[in-house]
Amino acid sequence: MTQPPRRRVQVRPLGGAAGCLTMIVVSLLLSVLLTVLLNLAL
């Protein structure tokens, strides 16, 4: 039997202002979340 064709998924970064704002928001959310988790763990 032949294998079904694999779908190639390409992850491309967002360009322009939308991508920039998205990366800033994600970065801020992750840093706040990690800070809170570390404070609760210690």
C-alpha positions in Angstrom: 0.0 0.0 0.0 1.1 3.5 -0.7 1.2 6.1 2.0 -1.3 9.0 1.7 0.4 12.3 0.6 1.5 14.3 3.6 0.3 17.8 3.9 3.1 20.3 4.2 2.3 22.9 6.9 4.3 26.0 6.6 4.5 28.3 9.6 5.2 31.8 8.5 5.7 34.8 10.8 3.2 37.6 10.5 4.6 40.6 8.8 4.0 44.3 9.3 2.3 45.9 12.3 0.0 43.0 13.0 2.9 40.6 13.5 4.8 43.1 15.5 2.0 43.8 17.9 1.1 40.1 18.2 4.7 39.2 19.2 4.8 42.0 21.8 1.5 41.0 23.3 2.5 37.3 23.4 5.8 38.2 25.0 4.2 40.3 27.7 1.6 37.7 28.5 4.1 35.0 28.8 6.5 37.0 31.0 3.6 37.9 33.3 2.4 34.3 33.4 5.8 32.9 34.1 6.5 35.5 36.8 3.2 34.7 38.6 3.9 31.0 38.4 7.4 31.3 39.7 6.2 33.5 42.6 3.6 30.9 43.5 6.1 28.1 43.3 8.6 29.7 45.6 
